[in-house]
Amino acid sequence: MSGCGPTPPQGPHKIQSRRRRFSDAIPSPQENAQTDRAGTHTVHAIEPGPASNKLLAAVSRDDFTLLQAHLTTVGLEQGTVLCEAGDEVDQVYFPLSGMISLVVVMRDGKAIETATVGREGVFGAMAGLGIHHSRVRAIAQLPMFASCIASTQLRRAAASSKAIANLIIRYNETLLAQARITAACNALHTVEARFCRWLLQTRERAESDTIQLTQEFLSEMLGVRRTSVTEVASKIQASGAIRYSRGVINIIDLAALKAISCECYETLLEQTPS
Ligand SMILES: [Zn+2]
């Protein structure tokens, strides 16, 4: 099996170029205007520092020192595949903005999102405890930045710090809890309710009421056909909660969106460490 590494999305994808505000960023933000490896992209934006990730911000100074020299910040285009299901996880991603979707892909190619990872989390951390193969496809759901570390380096850090090893185990529990709720939601709740739950989650990760997503993306996240995405979006638009046009969703009535969403939005929030 090949290892993980960012694979840029097929076809044109718009890249946000607005400046991001991360006042708590360390080290000092620096201007990033380069493309140097597959999956990274040219942006003229201030890179957030590792402290934008809540897990990295919460580790002790000594533990952070173990990680710091091996962390690199990468900019990821929307749709970049960070890891395919079955591949060995050789890079671990701590999101600094945006979000990563963890998607289960069936043999016939049908896919559905089972969990998401934002600034509160990490993708691939179990590779810090030993060789680990991903059971999901990990995709950059939004244009985003992440702090990236090689699994081998994370393993070294976890071997010398019990706190880092514990953090990996604890976060895995959080992810499992999220996957359980999402599995129940996908099976029991209507596509309209799930669509709204998903939009509310994405709004928080995007830190914006405007979300740019293609029909194809939405159909994969919700596990429904593209035509169903249009029908559902039109229905929710008719309620006045959103405006949806050409892949851009504007949330215009948050209360209305919450009213249509199922309880899982709140339940997932409760499961997310603050
Ligand atoms: Zn639900």
Boltz pocket constraint, residues with backbone or C-beta under 6 A from the ligand:
constraints:
  - pocket:
      binder: B
      contacts: [[A, 181], [A, 184], [A, 185], [A, 186], [A, 189], [A, 193], [A, 194], [A, 197], [A, 262], [A, 263], [A, 264], [A, 265]]
      max_distance: 6.0
